[in-house]
Amino acid sequence: MTTENKPLQKILIINAEIQTNRLFNQIIQSMGFTVLVSESLENAQQYFTMNIPSLVIINENIATQNNFAWIKSVRQKYPLLSIILYTISEKHQTLKQALRLGINDYLSTPLTMEDIQNSIQANLSRSQTLRNYVLFESRRATQQLQARVNDLETLTDLARMVTSSLDVDIVLRMIVESAVELTGAEEGSLLLIDEKTGELYMRASRNFNEDFVSTFRLPVNDSLIGSVVQNGKVVVFDDNTPQKIKTSYLVHSLVYIPLKLKEQIIGVLGVDNRNKRMVFSQRDIGLLTTMAEYAVIAIENSRIFSEMVAERTKLETIINQ
């Protein structure tokens, strides 16, 4: 609690005892705070219309009116407000009920300067800690919401490209690039099965060496990525010790998503980290699964379009002849 912030903090005393109020006022002002005094709950309401007090000290007789009705109401409206109960005698049942309703602390007679100062400082400090925590969580929630919005915008752009572009290579390259960016991965690849050889080859990639991409060929029966083709299940790998997925291809973590077309596996979409020890989350897997579906749609659209062009060419040839 800095000296600069103290004058901005107001402490409200709700108490009808004039002498006690004078004592509170003297001690609290010496601490550098502004003191507000009200002898009833009705008059105290005016201090909650604009600038809410940082702390309230309330007399037990006033607080217990209508079974602590005012305390219940204030606690619901201002959950971070510190409330200290001032009591002449420490009645166990009253204190027990007050604490259950959200009273933060209590002061009892005989009042001493040290007790009052320690109670005020401790409760203001606790309130500030809670406010900082709420602010932190609010910012984090906002960041998470913004991240989800960004994810949806990227997926929407991809979906628009899938349905509007007939250049399958461009679409697949954009899908791989988006997969890398959204998951924070170091590399990404989209592999398809060569119908002639049955091997996997890279159709699109991000951050792979071009020579590696052009020469990459992998049988589907003796590799981790091949198990995705055979089983049609997502593979998530994360270990402290890098494992060889293929010769000269060493990674710390990876995710492989199968590309399914009518229950047939036609390829794999994957992202990995060679250097970062980052674990891929369920969010990452969900995004990659959606992008894998987009890739399948783009591939199928390209195939259908090629067949239509071939049929049209065949028909034109027949007509010309």
C-alpha positions as CSV (number, residue, x, y, z in Angstrom):
1,M,0.0,0.0,0.0
2,T,1.7,3.2,-1.2
3,T,1.4,6.6,0.3
4,E,0.2,8.0,-3.0
5,N,-2.9,5.6,-3.0
6,K,-3.9,6.2,0.6
7,P,-5.7,9.6,0.2
8,L,-7.8,8.1,-2.6
9,Q,-9.1,5.4,-0.3
10,K,-12.2,6.1,1.8
11,I,-13.2,4.2,4.9
12,L,-16.9,4.3,6.0
13,I,-17.8,4.0,9.6
14,I,-21.4,3.0,10.3
15,N,-21.8,3.5,14.0
16,A,-24.0,5.6,16.3
17,E,-21.5,5.9,19.2
18,I,-20.0,9.5,19.0
19,Q,-17.0,8.8,21.2
20,T,-16.1,5.6,19.3
21,N,-16.5,7.5,16.0
22,R,-14.1,10.1,17.2
23,L,-11.5,7.5,18.0
24,F,-11.9,5.7,14.7
25,N,-11.7,9.1,12.9
26,Q,-8.5,10.1,14.6
27,I,-6.7,6.9,14.1
28,I,-7.8,6.4,10.5
29,Q,-7.0,10.0,9.5
30,S,-3.5,9.5,11.0
31,M,-3.1,6.6,8.6
32,G,-3.7,8.9,5.6
33,F,-7.3,7.7,4.7
34,T,-10.4,9.7,4.2
35,V,-13.1,9.0,6.9
36,L,-16.8,8.9,6.2
37,V,-19.2,8.6,9.1
38,S,-22.8,7.5,9.1
39,E,-25.0,6.8,12.2
40,S,-27.5,4.6,10.3
41,L,-27.8,2.4,7.3
42,E,-30.1,4.8,5.6
43,N,-27.6,7.6,5.6
44,A,-24.8,5.1,4.7
45,Q,-26.4,4.4,1.3
46,Q,-25.4,7.8,-0.1
47,Y,-21.7,6.7,0.0
48,F,-22.4,3.8,-2.4
49,T,-24.0,5.9,-5.1
50,M,-20.8,7.0,-6.8
51,N,-17.4,6.2,-5.2
52,I,-17.7,3.0,-3.2
53,P,-15.7,3.0,0.0
54,S,-12.6,0.8,0.2
55,L,-13.5,-0.5,3.6
56,V,-16.5,-0.5,6.0
57,I,-16.5,-0.6,9.8
58,I,-20.0,-1.4,11.0
59,N,-21.4,-1.6,14.5
60,E,-22.8,-5.0,15.5
61,N,-26.2,-3.6,16.5
62,I,-26.7,-2.0,13.1
63,A,-25.2,-5.0,11.2
64,T,-27.6,-7.5,12.8
65,Q,-30.7,-5.6,11.9
66,N,-33.2,-7.8,10.0
67,N,-30.9,-10.8,10.3
68,F,-27.9,-9.1,8.7
69,A,-30.1,-8.0,5.7
70,W,-27.8,-5.1,4.8
71,I,-24.7,-7.2,5.0
72,K,-26.2,-9.8,2.7
73,S,-27.2,-7.2,0.1
74,V,-23.8,-5.4,0.2
75,R,-21.9,-8.6,-0.1
76,Q,-23.8,-9.6,-3.2
77,K,-23.3,-6.2,-4.9
78,Y,-19.7,-5.6,-3.8
79,P,-18.0,-9.0,-3.2
80,L,-14.5,-7.4,-2.9
81,L,-15.5,-4.8,-0.3
82,S,-13.8,-5.3,3.0
83,I,-16.2,-5.2,6.0
84,I,-15.1,-5.1,9.6
85,L,-17.6,-5.8,12.4
86,Y,-17.3,-3.6,15.5
87,T,-18.7,-5.3,18.6
88,I,-18.7,-4.5,22.3
89,S,-18.7,-8.1,23.4
90,E,-17.5,-11.1,21.4
91,K,-20.6,-13.2,21.1
92,H,-19.6,-16.4,19.5
93,Q,-22.9,-17.1,17.7
94,T,-23.1,-13.6,16.3
95,L,-19.5,-13.6,15.1
96,K,-20.0,-17.1,13.6
97,Q,-23.0,-16.0,11.6
98,A,-21.3,-12.7,10.5
99,L,-18.2,-14.5,9.2
100,R,-20.4,-16.9,7.3
101,L,-22.2,-14.0,5.6
102,G,-18.9,-12.5,4.4
103,I,-17.7,-10.3,7.2
104,N,-13.9,-10.1,6.8
105,D,-12.8,-9.3,10.3
106,Y,-14.0,-7.9,13.6
107,L,-12.9,-5.4,16.3
108,S,-14.0,-5.6,19.9
109,T,-13.6,-3.5,22.9
110,P,-11.3,-2.3,24.4
111,L,-10.2,-0.7,21.2
112,T,-6.5,0.0,20.7
113,M,-4.7,1.9,18.0
114,E,-2.7,-1.1,17.1
115,D,-5.7,-3.4,16.6
116,I,-7.5,-0.9,14.5
117,Q,-4.5,-0.1,12.3
118,N,-3.6,-3.8,11.8
119,S,-7.1,-4.8,10.9
120,I,-7.5,-2.0,8.4
121,Q,-4.2,-2.5,6.7
122,A,-4.6,-6.3,6.6
123,N,-8.1,-6.1,5.0
124,L,-7.2,-3.4,2.5
125,S,-4.2,-5.5,1.5
126,R,-6.3,-8.6,1.1
127,S,-8.9,-6.7,-1.0
128,Q,-6.2,-5.3,-3.3
129,T,-4.8,-8.8,-3.8
130,L,-8.3,-10.1,-4.7
131,R,-8.8,-7.1,-7.1
132,N,-5.4,-7.8,-8.8
133,Y,-6.4,-11.5,-9.1
134,V,-9.8,-10.7,-10.6
135,L,-8.1,-8.2,-13.0
136,F,-5.6,-10.8,-14.0
137,E,-8.2,-13.5,-14.6
138,S,-10.3,-11.0,-16.6
139,R,-7.4,-10.1,-18.8
140,R,-6.6,-13.8,-19.3
141,A,-10.2,-14.6,-20.2
142,T,-10.2,-11.7,-22.7
143,Q,-7.0,-13.0,-24.2
144,Q,-8.5,-16.5,-24.5
145,L,-11.7,-15.2,-26.0
146,Q,-9.6,-13.1,-28.5
147,A,-7.6,-16.2,-29.4
148,R,-10.8,-18.2,-30.1
149,V,-12.1,-15.3,-32.3
150,N,-8.8,-15.4,-34.2
151,D,-9.1,-19.2,-34.6
152,L,-12.6,-18.8,-36.0
153,E,-11.6,-16.1,-38.3
154,T,-8.7,-18.2,-39.7
155,L,-11.0,-21.2,-40.1
156,T,-13.6,-19.1,-41.8
157,D,-11.0,-17.7,-44.3
158,L,-9.8,-21.3,-45.0
159,A,-13.4,-22.5,-45.5
160,R,-14.0,-19.6,-47.9
161,M,-10.8,-20.5,-49.9
162,V,-11.7,-24.2,-50.0
163,T,-15.1,-23.4,-51.6
164,S,-13.9,-20.7,-53.9
165,S,-10.4,-21.8,-55.1
166,L,-9.8,-24.6,-57.7
167,D,-6.1,-24.6,-57.1
168,V,-5.7,-27.4,-54.7
169,D,-2.0,-26.8,-54.2
170,I,-2.6,-23.2,-52.9
171,V,-5.4,-24.4,-50.7
172,L,-3.4,-27.2,-49.1
173,R,-0.4,-24.9,-48.6
174,M,-2.6,-22.4,-46.8
175,I,-4.0,-25.1,-44.6
176,V,-0.6,-26.3,-43.5
177,E,0.6,-22.7,-42.9
178,S,-2.5,-22.0,-40.8
179,A,-2.0,-25.3,-38.9
180,V,1.5,-24.2,-37.9
181,E,0.5,-20.7,-37.0
182,L,-2.5,-21.6,-34.9
183,T,-0.8,-24.4,-33.0
184,G,2.5,-22.5,-32.5
185,A,4.3,-25.5,-34.1
186,E,7.7,-25.2,-35.8
187,E,6.9,-27.4,-38.8
188,G,3.8,-28.6,-40.6
189,S,3.2,-31.1,-43.4
190,L,0.3,-32.6,-45.4
191,L,1.1,-36.0,-46.8
192,L,-0.9,-38.0,-49.3
193,I,-0.8,-41.6,-50.4
194,D,0.7,-42.3,-53.8
195,E,-1.8,-44.6,-55.4
196,K,0.9,-46.2,-57.5
197,T,3.5,-47.0,-54.9
198,G,1.3,-46.9,-51.7
199,E,3.9,-44.6,-50.1
200,L,3.3,-41.3,-48.4
201,Y,4.7,-38.1,-50.0
202,M,4.6,-34.5,-49.0
203,R,2.0,-32.5,-51.0
204,A,2.4,-29.3,-48.9
205,S,4.7,-28.3,-46.1
206,R,5.9,-25.4,-43.9
207,N,9.5,-24.9,-42.7
208,F,10.8,-28.1,-44.3
209,N,13.9,-28.2,-46.5
210,E,12.9,-28.3,-50.2
211,D,15.2,-31.2,-50.9
212,F,13.8,-33.1,-48.0
213,V,10.2,-32.5,-49.2
214,S,11.0,-33.5,-52.8
215,T,12.7,-36.8,-51.8
216,F,10.4,-37.7,-48.8
217,R,8.9,-41.1,-49.3
218,L,7.6,-43.2,-46.5
219,P,6.0,-46.7,-46.5
220,V,2.8,-46.9,-44.4
221,N,3.6,-50.2,-42.8
222,D,6.6,-49.4,-40.7
223,S,6.4,-45.9,-39.2
224,L,4.4,-43.9,-36.6
225,I,2.8,-41.8,-39.3
226,G,2.0,-45.0,-41.2
227,S,0.0,-46.2,-38.2
228,V,-2.3,-43.2,-38.6
229,V,-3.1,-44.4,-42.2
230,Q,-3.6,-48.0,-41.0
231,N,-5.7,-47.2,-37.9
232,G,-7.3,-44.0,-38.9
233,K,-6.7,-42.6,-35.4
234,V,-5.1,-39.3,-34.3
235,V,-1.5,-39.7,-33.0
236,V,-0.1,-37.3,-30.4
237,F,3.5,-37.7,-29.4
238,D,5.3,-35.9,-26.6
239,D,8.4,-37.0,-24.8
240,N,11.4,-35.6,-23.0
241,T,13.6,-37.6,-25.3
242,P,13.3,-37.0,-29.0
243,Q,12.3,-40.1,-31.0
244,K,13.2,-40.9,-34.6
245,I,10.1,-40.8,-36.8
246,K,12.2,-41.2,-39.9
247,T,15.9,-41.1,-40.6
248,S,17.2,-37.5,-40.0
249,Y,13.7,-36.5,-38.8
250,L,14.0,-35.9,-35.0
251,V,11.2,-34.3,-33.0
252,H,10.2,-33.6,-29.5
253,S,6.4,-33.5,-30.0
254,L,4.0,-34.0,-32.9
255,V,0.4,-34.4,-33.8
256,Y,-0.8,-36.5,-36.8
257,I,-4.4,-36.2,-38.0
258,P,-5.8,-38.6,-40.6
259,L,-7.4,-37.3,-43.8
260,K,-10.6,-39.4,-44.2
261,L,-12.6,-39.5,-47.4
262,K,-15.6,-41.8,-47.3
263,E,-14.0,-43.9,-44.5
264,Q,-10.9,-44.2,-46.5
265,I,-7.6,-42.7,-45.3
266,I,-6.0,-40.7,-48.1
267,G,-3.3,-38.9,-46.2
268,V,-2.1,-37.2,-43.0
269,L,-2.0,-33.6,-41.7
270,G,0.8,-33.1,-39.1
271,V,2.6,-30.5,-37.1
272,D,5.7,-31.0,-35.0
273,N,8.4,-29.4,-32.9
274,R,12.1,-30.3,-33.3
275,N,13.4,-27.8,-30.8
276,K,10.6,-26.5,-28.6
277,R,9.4,-28.8,-25.8
278,M,5.8,-27.7,-26.3
279,V,2.9,-30.0,-25.6
280,F,0.1,-29.9,-28.1
281,S,-3.3,-29.3,-26.5
282,Q,-6.9,-30.5,-27.1
283,R,-7.5,-27.1,-28.7
284,D,-4.7,-27.8,-31.2
285,I,-6.1,-31.2,-32.0
286,G,-9.5,-29.8,-32.6
287,L,-8.2,-27.1,-34.9
288,L,-6.1,-29.6,-36.8
289,T,-9.1,-32.0,-37.2
290,T,-11.2,-29.2,-38.7
291,M,-8.3,-28.2,-41.1
292,A,-7.9,-31.8,-42.1
293,E,-11.6,-31.9,-43.1
294,Y,-11.0,-28.8,-45.1
295,A,-8.1,-30.5,-46.9
296,V,-10.2,-33.5,-47.8
297,I,-12.9,-31.2,-49.2
298,A,-10.3,-29.3,-51.3
299,I,-8.8,-32.6,-52.6
300,E,-12.2,-34.0,-53.5
301,N,-13.4,-30.8,-55.1
302,S,-10.2,-30.8,-57.2
303,R,-10.8,-34.4,-58.3
304,I,-14.4,-33.8,-59.2
305,F,-13.4,-30.7,-61.2
306,S,-10.7,-32.6,-63.0
307,E,-13.2,-35.3,-63.9
308,M,-15.7,-32.7,-65.2
309,V,-13.0,-31.1,-67.3
310,A,-11.9,-34.5,-68.7
311,E,-15.5,-35.5,-69.5
312,R,-16.1,-32.1,-71.2
313,T,-12.9,-32.5,-73.2
314,K,-14.0,-36.1,-74.2
315,L,-17.5,-34.8,-75.2
316,E,-16.0,-32.0,-77.3
317,T,-13.8,-34.4,-79.0
318,I,-16.7,-36.7,-79.9
319,I,-18.8,-33.8,-81.1
320,N,-15.9,-32.5,-83.3
321,Q,-15.3,-35.9,-84.8
